[in-house]
Amino acid sequence: MLSIYNTITRKKEEFKPINLPQVNMYVCGPTVYDYFHIGNARSFIMSDIIRRYLEYKGFNVKFVMNLTDVDDKIIKKSIEENKDSSAVADHFTKAFLEDIQKLKIKKADIYPKATAHMHEIIDLIQKLIDKGFAYSVDGNVFYDVSKFDNYGKLSGKNIEELISGARIEINEEKKNPLDFSLWKKAKEGEPYWESPWGKGRPGWHIECSAMSCAHLGETFDIHAGGNDLIFPHHENEIAQSEAANGKKFVNYWIHFGFLNINNEKMSKSLGNFFTAREILKLFSAEAIRLAFAQTHYAGPLNFSDELLASAEKGLEKLNNLAEKLDKEIKKNNTSGNVRAFDFNKFKNDFESAMDDDFNSPQACAVIFDFAREVNRAIAENENLNVKFYLDVKEFLEKTAVGVLGILDFAKSQPPPDDSLTEDLTNLLIKLRTDAKKEKNFALSDKIRDELKSIGIILQDGKDGTTFKVIKK
């Protein structure tokens, strides 16, 4: 039985989709004004793992991730760079899609853009006005939070306390300091759309309500996003959607924990702000995914070079096993010994972990326990039947590859039969060995790093240095 911690009820609940085997899932995507940072990457990767596990369980997942392509930040960027705001959004949308592919994140079924849903957004705002939940003032439209019962039910915030402690920009057009924008009157030089209230553009919150309901229905199964979106973004989505449609908006709310860099909050002013694109130049996608998966999605995560280096080291064990499996499978030894191995135990352990609110740290531990036991079985039985290796590979492909995305068999290939490549690499290995003997560690490290940059990984052992080619 799969259970999910539901933010709105503050407890774990058995997962019961609205229409089995269909699962409709919405994840808040990026505002495309810059390259997304490593904190965003955590939300994108963990929602990807959740989606993959639901598919592993046999659900048919419709996965929607929005792209906010009209926003104050995009307009600010366009002014700074003297570009049209649509050109800024298009550039960073392309970059986003490139980077999530590098992170092994499966493509969403739909990436709805706010600019392509103006009709739905305007209709939703009009419905809120007609029902008395919104009001227009001189071309601006605001949501009246006092009209919605249980405002604050997701975040647990109290309206009276919020009002008394409000640090919200004073706006005399608002009836209440907590009222938020549904439609913003156009300013000089800003992009705008025609509406019943005049030229303008939508507020951020209404965009997600309109797009999620347009593609997943007025009530859907899962809505996910970072903890920082609980209030006000997700709170406001609930208020808008439920007021307009008169029904429950989302059944299960999933939120991803905060990410710190070396025990400090990520901040450009502190100089510890990193984009996913920058981190991908230093570490593999699999290492980043493993580093994230080894902490529960809801908990805080302290991100550091040491964390990623540890993940890379752990992955060596899986990659070495993958290489060994491919070699043995190519031998196709059908007459070898049949080894009794309890695959079901590891399968059950993996599923038990993931069924418990997507406990990926425990699931990763199962994968590494499995790899250790497989290596022990191979060491004790030199002449194993090929079926054993095929069964091992099948388990890893379903779990480590298919769900967690921390292993790629295509990358774990032996060196090619290209004798020139082999000769040149061995020559560089000899030069590196000589450099180490002469204590010229700078040159030794440079040779290793340069080879790694072109996909040749050196492995130092008691019998010398060997290499393997990693497919990019």
C-alpha positions as CSV (number, residue, x, y, z in Angstrom):
1,M,0.0,0.0,0.0
2,L,1.4,3.4,-1.0
3,S,1.1,6.1,1.5
4,I,1.8,9.8,1.0
5,Y,2.4,12.6,3.6
6,N,-0.3,15.1,2.6
7,T,0.6,18.7,3.6
8,I,-3.0,19.8,3.9
9,T,-4.0,17.1,6.4
10,R,-0.6,16.9,8.0
11,K,-0.5,13.1,8.0
12,K,0.3,10.1,5.9
13,E,-2.6,8.8,3.9
14,E,-3.2,5.8,1.7
15,F,-2.9,6.9,-1.9
16,K,-6.3,6.5,-3.7
17,P,-6.3,8.0,-7.2
18,I,-9.6,9.5,-8.5
19,N,-9.7,7.3,-11.6
20,L,-7.6,4.2,-11.4
21,P,-5.1,3.5,-13.0
22,Q,-4.9,7.2,-14.0
23,V,-2.9,9.6,-11.8
24,N,-3.0,13.3,-12.7
25,M,0.0,15.2,-11.3
26,Y,0.9,18.9,-11.5
27,V,4.3,20.3,-10.5
28,C,5.1,24.0,-10.3
29,G,7.8,24.6,-12.9
30,P,10.3,27.5,-13.4
31,T,9.8,31.2,-14.1
32,V,11.9,31.4,-17.2
33,Y,14.0,34.5,-16.5
34,D,17.4,32.7,-15.7
35,Y,19.0,29.3,-15.4
36,F,17.4,27.4,-12.6
37,H,19.4,26.9,-9.4
38,I,20.3,23.7,-7.6
39,G,17.4,24.2,-5.1
40,N,14.9,24.2,-8.0
41,A,16.7,21.1,-9.3
42,R,15.9,19.2,-6.1
43,S,12.2,19.8,-6.6
44,F,12.4,18.8,-10.3
45,I,14.4,15.6,-9.6
46,M,12.4,14.5,-6.6
47,S,9.1,15.0,-8.4
48,D,10.6,13.0,-11.3
49,I,11.4,10.1,-8.9
50,I,7.9,10.2,-7.5
51,R,6.4,10.1,-11.0
52,R,8.8,7.3,-12.0
53,Y,7.8,5.2,-9.0
54,L,4.1,5.7,-9.7
55,E,4.7,4.4,-13.2
56,Y,6.7,1.5,-11.8
57,K,3.6,0.7,-9.7
58,G,1.5,0.5,-12.8
59,F,-0.2,3.9,-12.7
60,N,-0.8,5.8,-15.9
61,V,0.6,9.2,-14.9
62,K,-0.3,12.4,-16.7
63,F,2.5,14.7,-15.6
64,V,2.1,18.5,-16.1
65,M,4.7,21.1,-15.3
66,N,4.0,24.7,-16.1
67,L,6.3,27.4,-17.5
68,T,5.8,30.9,-16.1
69,D,6.7,33.0,-19.2
70,V,5.2,36.3,-18.1
71,D,6.2,37.7,-14.8
72,D,7.8,40.7,-13.1
73,K,11.2,39.0,-13.0
74,I,11.1,38.3,-16.8
75,I,10.1,41.9,-17.5
76,K,13.0,43.2,-15.3
77,K,15.4,40.9,-17.1
78,S,14.2,42.1,-20.5
79,I,14.7,45.7,-19.5
80,E,18.2,45.0,-18.2
81,E,19.2,43.2,-21.4
82,N,17.2,45.5,-23.7
83,K,15.3,42.5,-25.2
84,D,11.7,41.7,-25.7
85,S,10.3,39.8,-22.7
86,S,9.2,36.9,-25.0
87,A,12.8,36.6,-26.3
88,V,14.0,36.3,-22.7
89,A,11.4,33.7,-21.8
90,D,12.1,31.7,-25.0
91,H,15.8,31.6,-24.3
92,F,15.5,30.4,-20.8
93,T,12.7,27.9,-21.6
94,K,15.1,26.3,-24.1
95,A,17.9,26.3,-21.5
96,F,15.5,24.7,-18.9
97,L,14.6,21.9,-21.2
98,E,18.2,21.3,-22.1
99,D,19.2,21.1,-18.4
100,I,16.5,18.8,-17.2
101,Q,17.4,16.4,-20.0
102,K,21.0,16.4,-18.8
103,L,19.6,15.7,-15.3
104,K,17.8,12.6,-16.6
105,I,14.4,14.1,-15.8
106,K,11.7,12.6,-17.9
107,K,9.9,15.1,-20.1
108,A,6.5,16.2,-18.8
109,D,3.5,15.2,-20.9
110,I,2.6,18.9,-21.1
111,Y,4.6,22.1,-20.4
112,P,1.8,24.7,-20.4
113,K,2.8,28.3,-20.8
114,A,0.9,31.2,-19.2
115,T,1.0,33.2,-22.4
116,A,-0.8,30.4,-24.2
117,H,-3.6,30.2,-21.6
118,M,-4.8,33.9,-21.5
119,H,-8.4,32.9,-22.4
120,E,-8.6,30.3,-19.6
121,I,-7.0,32.8,-17.1
122,I,-9.4,35.6,-18.0
123,D,-12.4,33.3,-17.8
124,L,-11.4,32.1,-14.4
125,I,-10.9,35.7,-13.1
126,Q,-14.3,36.7,-14.5
127,K,-15.9,33.7,-12.7
128,L,-14.4,34.8,-9.4
129,I,-15.7,38.3,-9.9
130,D,-19.2,37.0,-10.8
131,K,-19.2,34.9,-7.6
132,G,-18.1,37.8,-5.4
133,F,-14.6,36.5,-4.6
134,A,-12.8,39.2,-6.6
135,Y,-13.1,42.9,-7.4
136,S,-11.7,45.2,-10.0
137,V,-10.3,48.7,-9.3
138,D,-9.1,50.9,-12.1
139,G,-7.9,48.0,-14.4
140,N,-6.5,45.9,-11.5
141,V,-8.3,42.8,-10.2
142,F,-7.8,41.5,-6.7
143,Y,-8.9,38.3,-4.9
144,D,-10.8,39.1,-1.6
145,V,-9.4,36.6,0.9
146,S,-12.0,37.5,3.5
147,K,-14.7,35.9,1.3
148,F,-13.0,32.4,1.3
149,D,-13.7,30.2,4.3
150,N,-10.6,28.4,5.7
151,Y,-8.1,30.6,3.9
152,G,-4.8,29.4,5.4
153,K,-5.8,25.7,5.6
154,L,-2.8,24.5,3.7
155,S,-0.1,26.6,5.4
156,G,-1.9,26.6,8.8
157,K,-1.7,30.4,8.9
158,N,-4.3,32.5,10.6
159,I,-5.7,35.4,8.6
160,E,-6.0,37.8,11.6
161,E,-2.4,37.1,12.6
162,L,-1.3,37.6,9.0
163,I,-3.1,40.9,8.7
164,S,-1.6,42.2,12.0
165,G,1.9,41.2,11.1
166,A,1.6,41.9,7.4
167,R,4.7,43.1,5.6
168,I,2.8,43.4,2.4
169,E,3.2,46.5,0.2
170,I,0.6,49.1,1.1
171,N,-1.9,49.4,-1.8
172,E,-4.9,51.7,-1.2
173,E,-6.8,49.9,-4.0
174,K,-7.0,46.7,-1.8
175,K,-9.8,46.1,0.6
176,N,-7.4,44.0,2.7
177,P,-3.6,43.9,2.8
178,L,-3.7,40.1,2.2
179,D,-5.8,40.4,-1.0
180,F,-3.6,39.4,-4.0
181,S,-3.5,40.3,-7.7
182,L,-5.4,38.4,-10.2
183,W,-4.9,40.9,-13.0
184,K,-2.3,43.7,-13.2
185,K,-3.0,46.9,-15.2
186,A,-0.4,47.4,-17.9
187,K,2.4,49.8,-17.3
188,E,4.3,51.7,-20.0
189,G,6.5,49.4,-22.0
190,E,5.3,46.1,-20.4
191,P,3.7,43.3,-22.3
192,Y,-0.1,43.2,-22.1
193,W,-3.2,41.4,-23.2
194,E,-6.7,42.7,-23.7
195,S,-9.3,41.9,-21.0
196,P,-12.7,43.1,-19.7
197,W,-10.7,45.2,-17.2
198,G,-8.4,46.8,-19.8
199,K,-4.9,46.0,-21.0
200,G,-2.8,44.1,-18.5
201,R,-1.4,40.7,-17.5
202,P,-2.2,38.0,-15.0
203,G,-0.9,37.6,-11.5
204,W,1.4,34.6,-10.8
205,H,-1.1,32.5,-8.7
206,I,-4.0,32.6,-11.1
207,E,-1.8,31.3,-13.9
208,C,-1.2,27.9,-12.1
209,S,-4.9,27.6,-11.2
210,A,-6.0,28.1,-14.8
211,M,-3.4,25.8,-16.3
212,S,-3.7,22.9,-13.9
213,C,-7.5,22.8,-14.1
214,A,-7.4,23.2,-17.9
215,H,-5.2,20.1,-18.3
216,L,-6.0,17.9,-15.3
217,G,-9.6,18.8,-14.4
218,E,-11.1,20.9,-11.6
219,T,-10.1,18.2,-9.0
220,F,-6.9,16.2,-9.5
221,D,-4.7,13.8,-7.6
222,I,-1.3,15.4,-6.8
223,H,0.1,18.9,-6.7
224,A,3.8,19.2,-5.8
225,G,6.4,22.0,-5.4
226,G,8.9,23.4,-3.0
227,N,8.2,24.2,0.6
228,D,8.6,27.9,-0.2
229,L,5.5,27.7,-2.4
230,I,3.1,26.6,0.4
231,F,2.4,30.2,1.2
232,P,1.3,32.3,-0.5
233,H,1.4,30.5,-3.9
234,H,-0.3,27.2,-3.2
235,E,-2.6,28.7,-0.6
236,N,-3.8,31.2,-3.2
237,E,-4.2,28.5,-5.8
238,I,-6.6,26.7,-3.5
239,A,-8.6,29.8,-2.7
240,Q,-9.0,30.7,-6.3
241,S,-9.7,27.3,-7.7
242,E,-12.1,26.1,-5.0
243,A,-14.0,29.5,-5.0
244,A,-14.4,29.4,-8.8
245,N,-15.2,25.7,-9.2
246,G,-17.1,24.9,-6.0
247,K,-15.1,21.7,-5.4
248,K,-12.0,20.4,-3.8
249,F,-8.9,21.4,-5.9
250,V,-6.3,18.8,-5.1
251,N,-6.4,15.5,-3.1
252,Y,-2.6,15.2,-2.2
253,W,-0.2,18.0,-1.6
254,I,3.5,17.1,-1.7
255,H,6.2,19.6,-0.7
256,F,10.0,19.4,-1.0
257,G,12.3,20.5,1.8
258,F,14.7,23.5,1.7
259,L,18.2,23.2,0.4
260,N,21.2,24.9,2.1
261,I,24.7,25.2,0.7
262,N,27.4,24.3,3.2
263,N,25.0,24.9,6.1
264,E,24.0,28.3,4.8
265,K,20.9,29.5,3.0
266,M,21.7,29.8,-0.7
267,S,22.1,33.5,-1.6
268,K,23.8,35.5,-4.4
269,S,25.0,38.0,-1.7
270,L,26.8,35.1,0.1
271,G,28.4,33.9,-3.1
272,N,27.0,30.4,-2.7
273,F,24.4,30.6,-5.4
274,F,24.8,27.8,-8.0
275,T,22.8,26.9,-11.0
276,A,22.1,23.3,-12.0
277,R,24.0,24.1,-15.2
278,E,27.2,25.0,-13.2
279,I,27.0,21.9,-11.0
280,L,26.5,19.6,-14.1
281,K,29.9,20.8,-15.3
282,L,31.6,19.3,-12.2
283,F,29.5,16.3,-11.3
284,S,27.5,13.7,-13.2
285,A,23.7,13.8,-13.3
286,E,23.6,10.4,-11.6
287,A,25.7,11.7,-8.7
288,I,23.4,14.8,-8.3
289,R,20.3,12.5,-8.4
290,L,21.8,10.1,-5.8
291,A,22.8,13.0,-3.5
292,F,19.2,14.2,-3.5
293,A,17.7,10.7,-3.3
294,Q,19.7,9.9,-0.2
295,T,17.8,12.5,1.8
296,H,14.0,12.2,2.1
297,Y,12.2,14.7,-0.2
298,A,10.5,16.5,2.6
299,G,13.5,17.0,4.8
300,P,16.2,19.8,4.7
301,L,19.2,19.0,2.6
302,N,22.7,20.4,3.1
303,F,24.3,20.6,-0.4
304,S,28.1,20.5,-0.7
305,D,31.0,19.4,-2.8
306,E,31.6,16.6,-0.2
307,L,28.1,15.4,-0.6
308,L,28.4,15.1,-4.4
309,A,31.9,13.6,-4.2
310,S,30.6,10.9,-1.8
311,A,27.8,10.2,-4.3
312,E,30.2,9.9,-7.1
313,K,32.3,7.4,-5.1
314,G,29.2,5.4,-4.2
315,L,28.2,5.3,-7.9
316,E,31.6,3.7,-8.8
317,K,30.4,0.5,-7.1
318,L,27.2,0.4,-9.2
319,N,29.0,1.4,-12.4
320,N,31.7,-1.3,-11.8
321,L,28.9,-3.9,-11.3
322,A,27.1,-2.7,-14.4
323,E,30.3,-3.1,-16.4
324,K,30.8,-6.6,-15.0
325,L,27.2,-7.6,-15.9
326,D,27.5,-6.5,-19.5
327,K,30.8,-8.4,-19.9
328,E,29.3,-11.6,-18.5
329,I,26.1,-11.3,-20.5
330,K,28.1,-10.9,-23.7
331,K,29.9,-14.2,-22.8
332,N,26.4,-15.8,-22.7
333,N,27.4,-18.7,-20.5
334,T,24.3,-20.9,-20.5
335,S,26.1,-23.9,-19.0
336,G,27.3,-22.2,-15.9
337,N,26.2,-22.8,-12.3
338,V,22.7,-21.7,-11.3
339,R,23.0,-19.6,-8.1
340,A,20.1,-19.4,-5.7
341,F,19.5,-15.7,-5.0
342,D,16.6,-14.0,-3.3
343,F,15.7,-11.3,-5.8
344,N,12.2,-11.1,-4.3
345,K,13.6,-10.0,-0.9
346,F,15.3,-7.0,-2.5
347,K,12.3,-6.2,-4.7
348,N,10.0,-6.2,-1.6
349,D,12.4,-4.1,0.4
350,F,12.7,-1.6,-2.4
351,E,8.9,-1.3,-2.8
352,S,8.3,-1.2,1.0
353,A,10.7,1.8,1.2
354,M,9.1,3.7,-1.7
355,D,5.6,2.8,-0.6
356,D,6.3,4.6,2.7
357,D,6.0,8.2,1.4
358,F,8.6,7.7,-1.3
359,N,11.4,6.9,1.2
360,S,14.2,7.2,-1.4
361,P,17.1,7.1,1.2
362,Q,16.0,3.6,2.3
363,A,15.4,2.6,-1.4
364,C,19.0,3.7,-2.2
365,A,20.3,1.6,0.7
366,V,18.4,-1.4,-0.7
367,I,20.1,-0.9,-4.0
368,F,23.6,-0.8,-2.5
369,D,22.9,-3.8,-0.3
370,F,21.8,-5.6,-3.4
371,A,25.0,-4.7,-5.2
372,R,27.1,-5.9,-2.3
373,E,25.3,-9.3,-2.2
374,V,25.6,-9.7,-5.9
375,N,29.3,-9.1,-5.8
376,R,29.6,-11.6,-3.0
377,A,27.7,-14.2,-5.0
378,I,30.0,-13.6,-8.1
379,A,33.1,-13.8,-5.9
380,E,32.0,-17.2,-4.5
381,N,30.9,-18.6,-7.9
382,E,33.2,-17.9,-10.8
383,N,31.2,-19.9,-13.3
384,L,27.7,-18.5,-13.1
385,N,24.9,-19.1,-15.5
386,V,24.1,-16.0,-17.7
387,K,20.6,-16.0,-16.3
388,F,21.9,-14.8,-13.0
389,Y,23.5,-11.8,-14.6
390,L,20.4,-11.1,-16.7
391,D,18.2,-11.2,-13.6
392,V,20.6,-8.8,-11.7
393,K,20.5,-6.4,-14.7
394,E,16.7,-6.5,-14.9
395,F,16.4,-5.6,-11.2
396,L,18.8,-2.7,-11.5
397,E,17.1,-1.5,-14.7
398,K,13.7,-1.4,-13.0
399,T,14.9,0.3,-9.8
400,A,18.3,2.1,-10.0
401,V,17.7,3.1,-13.6
402,G,13.9,3.2,-14.0
403,V,12.9,4.8,-10.7
404,L,15.9,6.5,-9.1
405,G,17.8,7.4,-12.3
406,I,21.1,6.9,-10.6
407,L,22.5,4.3,-13.0
408,D,23.0,4.3,-16.8
409,F,24.1,1.1,-18.3
410,A,25.0,2.9,-21.6
411,K,27.7,4.7,-19.7
412,S,29.3,1.6,-18.2
413,Q,31.0,0.1,-21.2
414,P,34.4,-1.4,-21.5
415,P,37.1,0.4,-23.5
416,P,36.5,0.2,-27.3
417,D,38.6,-2.0,-29.5
418,D,40.3,1.1,-30.9
419,S,43.9,0.3,-30.4
420,L,45.1,3.8,-31.0
421,T,42.9,5.2,-28.2
422,E,44.1,2.4,-25.9
423,D,47.8,3.0,-26.8
424,L,47.5,6.8,-26.3
425,T,45.6,6.4,-23.0
426,N,48.2,3.9,-21.7
427,L,51.0,6.4,-22.7
428,L,49.2,9.1,-20.7
429,I,48.8,6.7,-17.7
430,K,52.6,6.1,-17.8
431,L,53.3,9.8,-17.9
432,R,50.9,10.3,-15.0
433,T,52.6,7.4,-13.0
434,D,56.0,9.0,-13.6
435,A,54.7,12.4,-12.5
436,K,53.4,10.9,-9.3
437,K,56.8,9.3,-8.6
438,E,58.4,12.7,-9.1
439,K,55.8,14.2,-6.7
440,N,54.4,16.4,-9.5
441,F,50.9,15.9,-8.3
442,A,49.6,19.0,-10.2
443,L,50.5,17.3,-13.5
444,S,49.2,14.0,-12.3
445,D,45.9,15.5,-11.4
446,K,45.7,17.4,-14.7
447,I,46.2,14.3,-16.8
448,R,43.5,12.5,-14.8
449,D,41.0,15.4,-15.0
450,E,41.6,16.1,-18.7
451,L,41.0,12.4,-19.5
452,K,37.9,12.5,-17.4
453,S,36.6,15.5,-19.4
454,I,36.7,13.5,-22.6
455,G,35.1,10.4,-21.0
456,I,38.1,8.3,-20.0
457,I,38.0,7.4,-16.3
458,L,41.2,6.2,-14.6
459,Q,41.0,3.7,-11.8
460,D,44.0,3.3,-9.5
461,G,44.5,-0.1,-7.9
462,K,47.1,-2.2,-6.2
463,D,48.1,-3.7,-9.5
464,G,48.4,-0.3,-11.3
465,T,46.1,2.0,-13.1
466,T,43.4,0.9,-15.5
467,F,40.8,2.9,-17.5
468,K,37.3,2.7,-18.8
469,V,35.5,4.8,-21.4
470,I,32.3,6.5,-20.3
471,K,29.8,7.4,-23.0
472,K,28.8,11.0,-22.9
